[in-house]
Structures are given as structure tokens and as C-alpha cells.
Amino acid sequence: MTTQRNLKGRARRRQRQEQATERQSARVKRTPEEQVEILDSRLGVNVGVKKERKRLRAELDKLNKGASQVVETFRKHKERK
């Protein structure tokens, strides 16, 4: 990978876009539980990103209710991305 200092303008923007796409695809593959673990390891337990944690908790609650329809919808949604 080229260093940031060597890239300017459009090339640097393209590189940042590619890196963002890689991060986004990695995030989509993670389960809500895995994402919470990553947040905990980076920021500390229950520290920061309150809205994201709330959203992840809501997803986990839906999954934990055992409703097969909700689980199937989540899987389909995840597979689409």
C-alpha cells in the first residue's frame, strides 16, 4: 500500500473510498454480538456510541425472542449486503 504522503487529490480520495468500502463490507459480515464485542474492546464496556449500542441491543432482542420470521428476515437482509 502506498503511503498517504505520496498520494494527492483524486488518488488519495480513491484510496480512502476503497478503504471505507473494505471496512463497510467487514462490518456487514459481523453479527450484532460481534460488533458489540469490538466496540467494548475499542472503547470500553458501555462507553461511547450510545445510539449504535441501542440499535445493536434492539437487533439482539429481536433475535433472542426466537421468532423464526424475524431471524429469517435478518438473514436475508444480511445476505443482500
PDB file of N, CA, C and O in Angstrom:
ATOM      1  N   MET A   1       0.837  -1.168   0.000  1.00  0.00           N
ATOM      2  CA  MET A   1       0.000   0.000   0.000  1.00  0.00           C
ATOM      3  C   MET A   1       0.886   1.237   0.000  1.00  0.00           C
ATOM      4  O   MET A   1       1.925   1.262   0.661  1.00  0.00           O
ATOM      5  N   THR A   2       0.492   2.229  -0.717  1.00  0.00           N
ATOM      6  CA  THR A   2       1.242   3.469  -0.810  1.00  0.00           C
ATOM      7  C   THR A   2       0.980   4.323   0.431  1.00  0.00           C
ATOM      8  O   THR A   2      -0.113   4.300   0.997  1.00  0.00           O
ATOM      9  N   THR A   3       1.973   5.057   0.830  1.00  0.00           N
ATOM     10  CA  THR A   3       1.787   5.915   1.989  1.00  0.00           C
ATOM     11  C   THR A   3       0.922   7.111   1.635  1.00  0.00           C
ATOM     12  O   THR A   3       0.788   7.463   0.463  1.00  0.00           O
ATOM     13  N   GLN A   4       0.339   7.733   2.642  1.00  0.00           N
ATOM     14  CA  GLN A   4      -0.542   8.871   2.417  1.00  0.00           C
ATOM     15  C   GLN A   4       0.194  10.054   1.815  1.00  0.00           C
ATOM     16  O   GLN A   4      -0.385  10.801   1.027  1.00  0.00           O
ATOM     17  N   ARG A   5       1.425  10.237   2.159  1.00  0.00           N
ATOM     18  CA  ARG A   5       2.179  11.384   1.670  1.00  0.00           C
ATOM     19  C   ARG A   5       2.414  11.331   0.169  1.00  0.00           C
ATOM     20  O   ARG A   5       2.545  12.373  -0.474  1.00  0.00           O
ATOM     21  N   ASN A   6       2.466  10.153  -0.387  1.00  0.00           N
ATOM     22  CA  ASN A   6       2.746  10.015  -1.811  1.00  0.00           C
ATOM     23  C   ASN A   6       1.504  10.212  -2.671  1.00  0.00           C
ATOM     24  O   ASN A   6       1.621  10.410  -3.881  1.00  0.00           O
ATOM     25  N   LEU A   7       0.336  10.162  -2.080  1.00  0.00           N
ATOM     26  CA  LEU A   7      -0.895  10.298  -2.850  1.00  0.00           C
ATOM     27  C   LEU A   7      -1.507  11.667  -2.626  1.00  0.00           C
ATOM     28  O   LEU A   7      -1.550  12.168  -1.502  1.00  0.00           O
ATOM     29  N   LYS A   8      -1.972  12.257  -3.692  1.00  0.00           N
ATOM     30  CA  LYS A   8      -2.602  13.568  -3.580  1.00  0.00           C
ATOM     31  C   LYS A   8      -3.889  13.584  -4.378  1.00  0.00           C
ATOM     32  O   LYS A   8      -4.052  12.838  -5.344  1.00  0.00           O
ATOM     33  N   GLY A   9      -4.787  14.436  -3.962  1.00  0.00           N
ATOM     34  CA  GLY A   9      -6.007  14.687  -4.713  1.00  0.00           C
ATOM     35  C   GLY A   9      -6.861  13.471  -4.948  1.00  0.00           C
ATOM     36  O   GLY A   9      -7.267  12.780  -4.014  1.00  0.00           O
ATOM     37  N   ARG A  10      -7.128  13.220  -6.210  1.00  0.00           N
ATOM     38  CA  ARG A  10      -8.050  12.147  -6.591  1.00  0.00           C
ATOM     39  C   ARG A  10      -7.550  10.771  -6.190  1.00  0.00           C
ATOM     40  O   ARG A  10      -8.343   9.918  -5.794  1.00  0.00           O
ATOM     41  N   ALA A  11      -6.265  10.544  -6.285  1.00  0.00           N
ATOM     42  CA  ALA A  11      -5.715   9.230  -5.935  1.00  0.00           C
ATOM     43  C   ALA A  11      -5.923   8.941  -4.451  1.00  0.00           C
ATOM     44  O   ALA A  11      -6.281   7.824  -4.078  1.00  0.00           O
ATOM     45  N   ARG A  12      -5.701   9.937  -3.613  1.00  0.00           N
ATOM     46  CA  ARG A  12      -5.900   9.760  -2.172  1.00  0.00           C
ATOM     47  C   ARG A  12      -7.368   9.544  -1.848  1.00  0.00           C
ATOM     48  O   ARG A  12      -7.709   8.712  -1.008  1.00  0.00           O
ATOM     49  N   ARG A  13      -8.238  10.297  -2.519  1.00  0.00           N
ATOM     50  CA  ARG A  13      -9.677  10.129  -2.312  1.00  0.00           C
ATOM     51  C   ARG A  13     -10.112   8.719  -2.700  1.00  0.00           C
ATOM     52  O   ARG A  13     -10.883   8.079  -1.985  1.00  0.00           O
ATOM     53  N   ARG A  14      -9.610   8.243  -3.839  1.00  0.00           N
ATOM     54  CA  ARG A  14      -9.945   6.894  -4.299  1.00  0.00           C
ATOM     55  C   ARG A  14      -9.481   5.851  -3.282  1.00  0.00           C
ATOM     56  O   ARG A  14     -10.191   4.889  -2.990  1.00  0.00           O
ATOM     57  N   GLN A  15      -8.278   6.060  -2.751  1.00  0.00           N
ATOM     58  CA  GLN A  15      -7.748   5.121  -1.752  1.00  0.00           C
ATOM     59  C   GLN A  15      -8.629   5.114  -0.502  1.00  0.00           C
ATOM     60  O   GLN A  15      -8.930   4.048   0.034  1.00  0.00           O
ATOM     61  N   ARG A  16      -9.038   6.282  -0.040  1.00  0.00           N
ATOM     62  CA  ARG A  16      -9.898   6.352   1.144  1.00  0.00           C
ATOM     63  C   ARG A  16     -11.245   5.696   0.886  1.00  0.00           C
ATOM     64  O   ARG A  16     -11.791   5.031   1.767  1.00  0.00           O
ATOM     65  N   GLN A  17     -11.788   5.877  -0.317  1.00  0.00           N
ATOM     66  CA  GLN A  17     -13.066   5.245  -0.661  1.00  0.00           C
ATOM     67  C   GLN A  17     -12.946   3.731  -0.659  1.00  0.00           C
ATOM     68  O   GLN A  17     -13.843   3.037  -0.182  1.00  0.00           O
ATOM     69  N   GLU A  18     -11.844   3.214  -1.190  1.00  0.00           N
ATOM     70  CA  GLU A  18     -11.624   1.767  -1.198  1.00  0.00           C
ATOM     71  C   GLU A  18     -11.496   1.226   0.218  1.00  0.00           C
ATOM     72  O   GLU A  18     -12.042   0.169   0.537  1.00  0.00           O
ATOM     73  N   GLN A  19     -10.776   1.951   1.065  1.00  0.00           N
ATOM     74  CA  GLN A  19     -10.629   1.521   2.454  1.00  0.00           C
ATOM     75  C   GLN A  19     -11.975   1.542   3.175  1.00  0.00           C
ATOM     76  O   GLN A  19     -12.269   0.648   3.968  1.00  0.00           O
ATOM     77  N   ALA A  20     -12.783   2.550   2.903  1.00  0.00           N
ATOM     78  CA  ALA A  20     -14.103   2.639   3.523  1.00  0.00           C
ATOM     79  C   ALA A  20     -14.990   1.486   3.077  1.00  0.00           C
ATOM     80  O   ALA A  20     -15.743   0.933   3.878  1.00  0.00           O
ATOM     81  N   THR A  21     -14.903   1.127   1.814  1.00  0.00           N
ATOM     82  CA  THR A  21     -15.687   0.010   1.291  1.00  0.00           C
ATOM     83  C   THR A  21     -15.266  -1.298   1.963  1.00  0.00           C
ATOM     84  O   THR A  21     -16.112  -2.126   2.302  1.00  0.00           O
ATOM     85  N   GLU A  22     -13.974  -1.477   2.153  1.00  0.00           N
ATOM     86  CA  GLU A  22     -13.477  -2.685   2.830  1.00  0.00           C
ATOM     87  C   GLU A  22     -13.980  -2.750   4.266  1.00  0.00           C
ATOM     88  O   GLU A  22     -14.417  -3.805   4.725  1.00  0.00           O
ATOM     89  N   ARG A  23     -13.919  -1.623   4.979  1.00  0.00           N
ATOM     90  CA  ARG A  23     -14.404  -1.595   6.362  1.00  0.00           C
ATOM     91  C   ARG A  23     -15.896  -1.872   6.425  1.00  0.00           C
ATOM     92  O   ARG A  23     -16.366  -2.588   7.309  1.00  0.00           O
ATOM     93  N   GLN A  24     -16.638  -1.302   5.485  1.00  0.00           N
ATOM     94  CA  GLN A  24     -18.081  -1.480   5.464  1.00  0.00           C
ATOM     95  C   GLN A  24     -18.452  -2.935   5.188  1.00  0.00           C
ATOM     96  O   GLN A  24     -19.351  -3.472   5.835  1.00  0.00           O
ATOM     97  N   SER A  25     -17.783  -3.572   4.252  1.00  0.00           N
ATOM     98  CA  SER A  25     -18.099  -4.972   3.948  1.00  0.00           C
ATOM     99  C   SER A  25     -17.737  -5.879   5.120  1.00  0.00           C
ATOM    100  O   SER A  25     -18.428  -6.865   5.375  1.00  0.00           O
ATOM    101  N   ALA A  26     -16.661  -5.556   5.833  1.00  0.00           N
ATOM    102  CA  ALA A  26     -16.305  -6.340   7.020  1.00  0.00           C
ATOM    103  C   ALA A  26     -17.357  -6.169   8.110  1.00  0.00           C
ATOM    104  O   ALA A  26     -17.690  -7.129   8.805  1.00  0.00           O
ATOM    105  N   ARG A  27     -17.881  -4.958   8.265  1.00  0.00           N
ATOM    106  CA  ARG A  27     -18.889  -4.682   9.293  1.00  0.00           C
ATOM    107  C   ARG A  27     -20.183  -5.429   9.003  1.00  0.00           C
ATOM    108  O   ARG A  27     -20.812  -5.964   9.917  1.00  0.00           O
ATOM    109  N   VAL A  28     -20.580  -5.469   7.746  1.00  0.00           N
ATOM    110  CA  VAL A  28     -21.832  -6.124   7.360  1.00  0.00           C
ATOM    111  C   VAL A  28     -21.784  -7.616   7.689  1.00  0.00           C
ATOM    112  O   VAL A  28     -22.811  -8.212   8.015  1.00  0.00           O
ATOM    113  N   LYS A  29     -20.605  -8.217   7.604  1.00  0.00           N
ATOM    114  CA  LYS A  29     -20.468  -9.646   7.850  1.00  0.00           C
ATOM    115  C   LYS A  29     -20.541 -10.000   9.334  1.00  0.00           C
ATOM    116  O   LYS A  29     -20.759 -11.161   9.681  1.00  0.00           O
ATOM    117  N   ARG A  30     -20.360  -9.009  10.216  1.00  0.00           N
ATOM    118  CA  ARG A  30     -20.379  -9.278  11.649  1.00  0.00           C
ATOM    119  C   ARG A  30     -21.800  -9.332  12.189  1.00  0.00           C
ATOM    120  O   ARG A  30     -22.692  -8.641  11.697  1.00  0.00           O
ATOM    121  N   THR A  31     -21.998 -10.160  13.206  1.00  0.00           N
ATOM    122  CA  THR A  31     -23.279 -10.212  13.901  1.00  0.00           C
ATOM    123  C   THR A  31     -23.334  -9.050  14.892  1.00  0.00           C
ATOM    124  O   THR A  31     -22.299  -8.464  15.208  1.00  0.00           O
ATOM    125  N   PRO A  32     -24.520  -8.710  15.385  1.00  0.00           N
ATOM    126  CA  PRO A  32     -24.617  -7.658  16.393  1.00  0.00           C
ATOM    127  C   PRO A  32     -23.766  -7.950  17.637  1.00  0.00           C
ATOM    128  O   PRO A  32     -23.173  -7.036  18.210  1.00  0.00           O
ATOM    129  N   GLU A  33     -23.707  -9.203  18.049  1.00  0.00           N
ATOM    130  CA  GLU A  33     -22.898  -9.578  19.217  1.00  0.00           C
ATOM    131  C   GLU A  33     -21.416  -9.316  18.960  1.00  0.00           C
ATOM    132  O   GLU A  33     -20.713  -8.785  19.820  1.00  0.00           O
ATOM    133  N   GLU A  34     -20.954  -9.689  17.781  1.00  0.00           N
ATOM    134  CA  GLU A  34     -19.555  -9.454  17.435  1.00  0.00           C
ATOM    135  C   GLU A  34     -19.242  -7.955  17.403  1.00  0.00           C
ATOM    136  O   GLU A  34     -18.173  -7.525  17.836  1.00  0.00           O
ATOM    137  N   GLN A  35     -20.186  -7.168  16.886  1.00  0.00           N
ATOM    138  CA  GLN A  35     -19.959  -5.725  16.811  1.00  0.00           C
ATOM    139  C   GLN A  35     -19.887  -5.112  18.208  1.00  0.00           C
ATOM    140  O   GLN A  35     -19.062  -4.233  18.454  1.00  0.00           O
ATOM    141  N   VAL A  36     -20.744  -5.569  19.124  1.00  0.00           N
ATOM    142  CA  VAL A  36     -20.706  -5.068  20.497  1.00  0.00           C
ATOM    143  C   VAL A  36     -19.366  -5.422  21.142  1.00  0.00           C
ATOM    144  O   VAL A  36     -18.785  -4.599  21.849  1.00  0.00           O
ATOM    145  N   GLU A  37     -18.876  -6.629  20.907  1.00  0.00           N
ATOM    146  CA  GLU A  37     -17.579  -7.034  21.454  1.00  0.00           C
ATOM    147  C   GLU A  37     -16.458  -6.136  20.935  1.00  0.00           C
ATOM    148  O   GLU A  37     -15.562  -5.759  21.691  1.00  0.00           O
ATOM    149  N   ILE A  38     -16.504  -5.797  19.659  1.00  0.00           N
ATOM    150  CA  ILE A  38     -15.482  -4.921  19.080  1.00  0.00           C
ATOM    151  C   ILE A  38     -15.564  -3.531  19.702  1.00  0.00           C
ATOM    152  O   ILE A  38     -14.539  -2.939  20.039  1.00  0.00           O
ATOM    153  N   LEU A  39     -16.782  -3.010  19.854  1.00  0.00           N
ATOM    154  CA  LEU A  39     -16.945  -1.695  20.480  1.00  0.00           C
ATOM    155  C   LEU A  39     -16.412  -1.711  21.910  1.00  0.00           C
ATOM    156  O   LEU A  39     -15.747  -0.771  22.343  1.00  0.00           O
ATOM    157  N   ASP A  40     -16.712  -2.790  22.640  1.00  0.00           N
ATOM    158  CA  ASP A  40     -16.228  -2.903  24.016  1.00  0.00           C
ATOM    159  C   ASP A  40     -14.705  -2.942  24.076  1.00  0.00           C
ATOM    160  O   ASP A  40     -14.097  -2.330  24.954  1.00  0.00           O
ATOM    161  N   SER A  41     -14.099  -3.655  23.152  1.00  0.00           N
ATOM    162  CA  SER A  41     -12.637  -3.762  23.176  1.00  0.00           C
ATOM    163  C   SER A  41     -11.974  -2.437  22.778  1.00  0.00           C
ATOM    164  O   SER A  41     -10.906  -2.107  23.292  1.00  0.00           O
ATOM    165  N   ARG A  42     -12.589  -1.687  21.881  1.00  0.00           N
ATOM    166  CA  ARG A  42     -12.001  -0.421  21.440  1.00  0.00           C
ATOM    167  C   ARG A  42     -12.239   0.709  22.431  1.00  0.00           C
ATOM    168  O   ARG A  42     -11.331   1.489  22.721  1.00  0.00           O
ATOM    169  N   LEU A  43     -13.468   0.796  22.953  1.00  0.00           N
ATOM    170  CA  LEU A  43     -13.861   1.959  23.743  1.00  0.00           C
ATOM    171  C   LEU A  43     -14.010   1.670  25.236  1.00  0.00           C
ATOM    172  O   LEU A  43     -13.926   2.577  26.064  1.00  0.00           O
ATOM    173  N   GLY A  44     -14.232   0.406  25.568  1.00  0.00           N
ATOM    174  CA  GLY A  44     -14.534   0.029  26.942  1.00  0.00           C
ATOM    175  C   GLY A  44     -15.994  -0.399  27.018  1.00  0.00           C
ATOM    176  O   GLY A  44     -16.802  -0.057  26.154  1.00  0.00           O
ATOM    177  N   VAL A  45     -16.316  -1.148  28.060  1.00  0.00           N
ATOM    178  CA  VAL A  45     -17.665  -1.689  28.205  1.00  0.00           C
ATOM    179  C   VAL A  45     -18.652  -0.545  28.429  1.00  0.00           C
ATOM    180  O   VAL A  45     -18.488   0.266  29.341  1.00  0.00           O
ATOM    181  N   ASN A  46     -19.668  -0.497  27.590  1.00  0.00           N
ATOM    182  CA  ASN A  46     -20.731   0.502  27.654  1.00  0.00           C
ATOM    183  C   ASN A  46     -20.225   1.953  27.602  1.00  0.00           C
ATOM    184  O   ASN A  46     -20.827   2.839  28.208  1.00  0.00           O
ATOM    185  N   VAL A  47     -19.151   2.189  26.900  1.00  0.00           N
ATOM    186  CA  VAL A  47     -18.607   3.536  26.766  1.00  0.00           C
ATOM    187  C   VAL A  47     -18.768   3.979  25.320  1.00  0.00           C
ATOM    188  O   VAL A  47     -18.375   3.265  24.397  1.00  0.00           O
ATOM    189  N   GLY A  48     -19.351   5.171  25.123  1.00  0.00           N
ATOM    190  CA  GLY A  48     -19.454   5.745  23.788  1.00  0.00           C
ATOM    191  C   GLY A  48     -20.496   5.099  22.904  1.00  0.00           C
ATOM    192  O   GLY A  48     -21.125   4.112  23.284  1.00  0.00           O
ATOM    193  N   VAL A  49     -20.670   5.648  21.746  1.00  0.00           N
ATOM    194  CA  VAL A  49     -21.601   5.241  20.681  1.00  0.00           C
ATOM    195  C   VAL A  49     -22.923   4.700  21.227  1.00  0.00           C
ATOM    196  O   VAL A  49     -23.294   3.556  20.968  1.00  0.00           O
ATOM    197  N   LYS A  50     -23.612   5.526  21.972  1.00  0.00           N
ATOM    198  CA  LYS A  50     -24.850   5.105  22.634  1.00  0.00           C
ATOM    199  C   LYS A  50     -25.926   4.685  21.641  1.00  0.00           C
ATOM    200  O   LYS A  50     -26.610   3.682  21.846  1.00  0.00           O
ATOM    201  N   LYS A  51     -26.073   5.450  20.568  1.00  0.00           N
ATOM    202  CA  LYS A  51     -27.114   5.129  19.591  1.00  0.00           C
ATOM    203  C   LYS A  51     -26.818   3.801  18.896  1.00  0.00           C
ATOM    204  O   LYS A  51     -27.727   3.006  18.662  1.00  0.00           O
ATOM    205  N   GLU A  52     -25.559   3.564  18.567  1.00  0.00           N
ATOM    206  CA  GLU A  52     -25.186   2.305  17.910  1.00  0.00           C
ATOM    207  C   GLU A  52     -25.413   1.128  18.847  1.00  0.00           C
ATOM    208  O   GLU A  52     -25.927   0.093  18.424  1.00  0.00           O
ATOM    209  N   ARG A  53     -25.039   1.272  20.105  1.00  0.00           N
ATOM    210  CA  ARG A  53     -25.260   0.197  21.079  1.00  0.00           C
ATOM    211  C   ARG A  53     -26.753  -0.070  21.258  1.00  0.00           C
ATOM    212  O   ARG A  53     -27.171  -1.223  21.361  1.00  0.00           O
ATOM    213  N   LYS A  54     -27.556   0.994  21.294  1.00  0.00           N
ATOM    214  CA  LYS A  54     -29.001   0.837  21.431  1.00  0.00           C
ATOM    215  C   LYS A  54     -29.571   0.088  20.226  1.00  0.00           C
ATOM    216  O   LYS A  54     -30.415  -0.796  20.376  1.00  0.00           O
ATOM    217  N   ARG A  55     -29.102   0.449  19.035  1.00  0.00           N
ATOM    218  CA  ARG A  55     -29.568  -0.229  17.817  1.00  0.00           C
ATOM    219  C   ARG A  55     -29.177  -1.704  17.824  1.00  0.00           C
ATOM    220  O   ARG A  55     -29.976  -2.566  17.459  1.00  0.00           O
ATOM    221  N   LEU A  56     -27.938  -1.991  18.243  1.00  0.00           N
ATOM    222  CA  LEU A  56     -27.472  -3.374  18.300  1.00  0.00           C
ATOM    223  C   LEU A  56     -28.249  -4.169  19.346  1.00  0.00           C
ATOM    224  O   LEU A  56     -28.581  -5.332  19.117  1.00  0.00           O
ATOM    225  N   ARG A  57     -28.544  -3.545  20.504  1.00  0.00           N
ATOM    226  CA  ARG A  57     -29.338  -4.223  21.528  1.00  0.00           C
ATOM    227  C   ARG A  57     -30.721  -4.568  21.000  1.00  0.00           C
ATOM    228  O   ARG A  57     -31.236  -5.655  21.264  1.00  0.00           O
ATOM    229  N   ALA A  58     -31.327  -3.644  20.253  1.00  0.00           N
ATOM    230  CA  ALA A  58     -32.643  -3.896  19.676  1.00  0.00           C
ATOM    231  C   ALA A  58     -32.593  -5.068  18.703  1.00  0.00           C
ATOM    232  O   ALA A  58     -33.496  -5.905  18.688  1.00  0.00           O
ATOM    233  N   GLU A  59     -31.544  -5.131  17.896  1.00  0.00           N
ATOM    234  CA  GLU A  59     -31.385  -6.268  16.973  1.00  0.00           C
ATOM    235  C   GLU A  59     -31.231  -7.573  17.748  1.00  0.00           C
ATOM    236  O   GLU A  59     -31.825  -8.590  17.389  1.00  0.00           O
ATOM    237  N   LEU A  60     -30.430  -7.538  18.810  1.00  0.00           N
ATOM    238  CA  LEU A  60     -30.229  -8.746  19.620  1.00  0.00           C
ATOM    239  C   LEU A  60     -31.530  -9.175  20.285  1.00  0.00           C
ATOM    240  O   LEU A  60     -31.821 -10.369  20.360  1.00  0.00           O
ATOM    241  N   ASP A  61     -32.320  -8.214  20.770  1.00  0.00           N
ATOM    242  CA  ASP A  61     -33.597  -8.546  21.402  1.00  0.00           C
ATOM    243  C   ASP A  61     -34.529  -9.232  20.414  1.00  0.00           C
ATOM    244  O   ASP A  61     -35.196 -10.211  20.748  1.00  0.00           O
ATOM    245  N   LYS A  62     -34.568  -8.710  19.201  1.00  0.00           N
ATOM    246  CA  LYS A  62     -35.410  -9.333  18.173  1.00  0.00           C
ATOM    247  C   LYS A  62     -34.970 -10.767  17.911  1.00  0.00           C
ATOM    248  O   LYS A  62     -35.797 -11.670  17.789  1.00  0.00           O
ATOM    249  N   LEU A  63     -33.662 -10.961  17.826  1.00  0.00           N
ATOM    250  CA  LEU A  63     -33.145 -12.293  17.548  1.00  0.00           C
ATOM    251  C   LEU A  63     -33.380 -13.245  18.715  1.00  0.00           C
ATOM    252  O   LEU A  63     -33.689 -14.420  18.516  1.00  0.00           O
ATOM    253  N   ASN A  64     -33.233 -12.737  19.913  1.00  0.00           N
ATOM    254  CA  ASN A  64     -33.366 -13.593  21.090  1.00  0.00           C
ATOM    255  C   ASN A  64     -34.801 -13.991  21.397  1.00  0.00           C
ATOM    256  O   ASN A  64     -35.022 -14.939  22.150  1.00  0.00           O
ATOM    257  N   LYS A  65     -35.776 -13.298  20.838  1.00  0.00           N
ATOM    258  CA  LYS A  65     -37.172 -13.662  21.061  1.00  0.00           C
ATOM    259  C   LYS A  65     -37.505 -14.998  20.399  1.00  0.00           C
ATOM    260  O   LYS A  65     -38.496 -15.643  20.743  1.00  0.00           O
ATOM    261  N   GLY A  66     -36.690 -15.392  19.477  1.00  0.00           N
ATOM    262  CA  GLY A  66     -36.881 -16.696  18.851  1.00  0.00           C
ATOM    263  C   GLY A  66     -37.910 -16.707  17.741  1.00  0.00           C
ATOM    264  O   GLY A  66     -38.287 -17.775  17.258  1.00  0.00           O
ATOM    265  N   ALA A  67     -38.363 -15.561  17.335  1.00  0.00           N
ATOM    266  CA  ALA A  67     -39.338 -15.514  16.250  1.00  0.00           C
ATOM    267  C   ALA A  67     -38.634 -15.908  14.958  1.00  0.00           C
ATOM    268  O   ALA A  67     -37.748 -15.202  14.479  1.00  0.00           O
ATOM    269  N   SER A  68     -39.031 -17.018  14.415  1.00  0.00           N
ATOM    270  CA  SER A  68     -38.357 -17.525  13.223  1.00  0.00           C
ATOM    271  C   SER A  68     -38.475 -16.561  12.050  1.00  0.00           C
ATOM    272  O   SER A  68     -37.573 -16.481  11.215  1.00  0.00           O
ATOM    273  N   GLN A  69     -39.568 -15.840  11.986  1.00  0.00           N
ATOM    274  CA  GLN A  69     -39.749 -14.894  10.893  1.00  0.00           C
ATOM    275  C   GLN A  69     -38.750 -13.751  10.988  1.00  0.00           C
ATOM    276  O   GLN A  69     -38.202 -13.325   9.971  1.00  0.00           O
ATOM    277  N   VAL A  70     -38.507 -13.255  12.176  1.00  0.00           N
ATOM    278  CA  VAL A  70     -37.568 -12.158  12.363  1.00  0.00           C
ATOM    279  C   VAL A  70     -36.154 -12.616  12.040  1.00  0.00           C
ATOM    280  O   VAL A  70     -35.398 -11.898  11.386  1.00  0.00           O
ATOM    281  N   VAL A  71     -35.797 -13.814  12.498  1.00  0.00           N
ATOM    282  CA  VAL A  71     -34.469 -14.348  12.239  1.00  0.00           C
ATOM    283  C   VAL A  71     -34.256 -14.540  10.745  1.00  0.00           C
ATOM    284  O   VAL A  71     -33.188 -14.224  10.220  1.00  0.00           O
ATOM    285  N   GLU A  72     -35.257 -15.049  10.070  1.00  0.00           N
ATOM    286  CA  GLU A  72     -35.143 -15.269   8.636  1.00  0.00           C
ATOM    287  C   GLU A  72     -35.003 -13.938   7.888  1.00  0.00           C
ATOM    288  O   GLU A  72     -34.218 -13.835   6.946  1.00  0.00           O
ATOM    289  N   THR A  73     -35.763 -12.926   8.306  1.00  0.00           N
ATOM    290  CA  THR A  73     -35.674 -11.606   7.681  1.00  0.00           C
ATOM    291  C   THR A  73     -34.279 -11.025   7.867  1.00  0.00           C
ATOM    292  O   THR A  73     -33.715 -10.460   6.930  1.00  0.00           O
ATOM    293  N   PHE A  74     -33.719 -11.158   9.064  1.00  0.00           N
ATOM    294  CA  PHE A  74     -32.379 -10.653   9.351  1.00  0.00           C
ATOM    295  C   PHE A  74     -31.355 -11.340   8.460  1.00  0.00           C
ATOM    296  O   PHE A  74     -30.467 -10.685   7.914  1.00  0.00           O
ATOM    297  N   ARG A  75     -31.470 -12.627   8.312  1.00  0.00           N
ATOM    298  CA  ARG A  75     -30.525 -13.365   7.464  1.00  0.00           C
ATOM    299  C   ARG A  75     -30.622 -12.909   6.014  1.00  0.00           C
ATOM    300  O   ARG A  75     -29.602 -12.710   5.356  1.00  0.00           O
ATOM    301  N   LYS A  76     -31.821 -12.744   5.522  1.00  0.00           N
ATOM    302  CA  LYS A  76     -31.999 -12.296   4.144  1.00  0.00           C
ATOM    303  C   LYS A  76     -31.415 -10.902   3.954  1.00  0.00           C
ATOM    304  O   LYS A  76     -30.744 -10.623   2.961  1.00  0.00           O
ATOM    305  N   HIS A  77     -31.682 -10.040   4.918  1.00  0.00           N
ATOM    306  CA  HIS A  77     -31.148  -8.675   4.851  1.00  0.00           C
ATOM    307  C   HIS A  77     -29.623  -8.693   4.844  1.00  0.00           C
ATOM    308  O   HIS A  77     -28.993  -7.956   4.085  1.00  0.00           O
ATOM    309  N   LYS A  78     -29.046  -9.516   5.672  1.00  0.00           N
ATOM    310  CA  LYS A  78     -27.591  -9.595   5.771  1.00  0.00           C
ATOM    311  C   LYS A  78     -26.992 -10.177   4.489  1.00  0.00           C
ATOM    312  O   LYS A  78     -25.929  -9.742   4.046  1.00  0.00           O
ATOM    313  N   GLU A  79     -27.665 -11.151   3.898  1.00  0.00           N
ATOM    314  CA  GLU A  79     -27.165 -11.781   2.681  1.00  0.00           C
ATOM    315  C   GLU A  79     -27.213 -10.807   1.496  1.00  0.00           C
ATOM    316  O   GLU A  79     -26.363 -10.868   0.607  1.00  0.00           O
ATOM    317  N   ARG A  80     -28.197  -9.920   1.484  1.00  0.00           N
ATOM    318  CA  ARG A  80     -28.320  -8.959   0.387  1.00  0.00           C
ATOM    319  C   ARG A  80     -27.119  -8.039   0.322  1.00  0.00           C
ATOM    320  O   ARG A  80     -26.674  -7.667  -0.764  1.00  0.00           O
ATOM    321  N   LYS A  81     -26.597  -7.675   1.468  1.00  0.00           N
ATOM    322  CA  LYS A  81     -25.468  -6.742   1.500  1.00  0.00           C
ATOM    323  C   LYS A  81     -24.226  -7.510   1.307  1.00  0.00           C
ATOM    324  O   LYS A  81     -23.139  -6.933   1.298  1.00  0.00           O
TER     325      LYS A  81
END
